[in-house]
Amino acid sequence: MVLFRRLLGDVLRERRMQRGMTLRQVSAEARVSLGYISEIERGQKEASSELLASLCSALDVPLSDVLRDVSHAVAVEEAALAPIPITVSSKVAARRGAGDVVASAA
């Protein structure tokens, strides 16, 4: 299962580290407790829209960029979890009888 809050936390942590900021610095800038930001980064807490806006402001990154990165990460995880169909060549399909079962790998 894809967890949005975990992927959001990964993106926020990556952005913070790219800027060379500590949790303490982001906490002071966003006026949010250090522990709560840590829980968000670890995917343990959901961030409200107001909190997310404060964190993005503290990180000097547009909210749309963060959401785009999270959306991309969700798409990658969904693709990795999707079942992979087993394709059957036309020769094999022609030899298949009416009672044959076709399987897919999950």
C-alpha positions in Angstrom: 0.0 0.0 0.0 1.2 3.5 -0.9 1.2 5.9 2.1 1.1 9.5 1.1 2.3 10.7 4.5 5.4 8.6 4.3 6.3 9.8 0.8 5.5 13.4 1.9 7.9 13.0 4.8 10.6 11.6 2.5 10.2 14.6 0.1 10.3 17.2 3.0 13.4 15.6 4.5 15.1 15.5 1.2 14.3 19.2 0.6 15.5 20.1 4.1 18.8 18.3 3.7 19.3 19.8 0.2 19.1 23.2 1.9 21.5 22.1 4.6 19.0 22.8 7.3 18.6 21.0 10.6 15.2 20.1 12.1 15.9 22.7 14.7 16.3 25.4 12.1 13.1 24.4 10.2 11.3 24.2 13.5 12.2 27.7 14.5 11.5 29.1 11.0 8.1 27.3 10.7 7.2 27.8 14.3 6.3 24.1 14.6 7.8 21.8 17.3 10.9 19.9 16.3 9.3 16.6 17.4 6.2 17.1 15.3 8.3 17.9 12.2 10.4 14.8 12.9 7.2 12.6 13.0 6.0 14.1 9.8 9.4 13.4 8.1 9.2 9.8 9.3 5.6 9.4 8.0 4.1 8.9 11.4 1.9 12.0 11.4 -0.3 13.7 8.8 0.5 17.3 8.0 -2.4 19.7 7.7 -2.5 22.1 4.8 -1.5 25.0 7.1 1.4 23.1 8.6 2.6 22.0 5.1 2.5 25.7 4.0 4.6 26.7 7.0 7.1 24.0 6.3 7.4 24.9 2.6 7.8 28.6 3.6 10.6 27.6 6.1 12.3 25.5 3.4 11.8 28.3 0.8 10.2 25.8 -1.6 6.8 26.2 -3.4 4.1 23.9 -2.1 3.4 22.9 -5.7 7.0 21.6 -6.1 6.7 19.5 -3.0 3.3 18.1 -4.1 4.7 17.4 -7.6 7.6 15.4 -6.1 5.2 13.5 -3.8 2.9 12.8 -6.7 5.8 11.4 -8.7 6.9 9.2 -5.8 3.3 7.9 -5.5 3.2 7.1 -9.2 6.5 5.2 -9.0 5.4 3.1 -6.0 2.0 2.4 -7.6 3.8 1.2 -10.7 6.0 -1.0 -8.7 3.0 -2.6 -7.0 1.0 -3.1 -10.1 0.6 -6.7 -11.3 2.8 -7.6 -14.3 0.7 -9.4 -17.0 2.2 -12.5 -18.5 2.0 -12.1 -22.3 1.3 -15.1 -24.5 2.8 -15.3 -28.0 0.3 -15.7 -30.9 1.5 -19.3 -31.6 0.9 -20.3 -28.0 -2.5 -18.5 -28.0 -3.5 -20.4 -31.2 -2.7 -23.8 -29.5 -4.6 -22.9 -26.4 -7.8 -24.8 -25.9 -11.1 -23.4 -24.6 -10.4 -24.7 -21.0 -6.9 -23.2 -20.6 -6.3 -20.7 -17.8 -4.3 -17.6 -18.3 -2.4 -16.3 -15.2 -0.8 -13.0 -14.3 2.1 -12.5 -12.0 1.4 -10.2 -9.0 
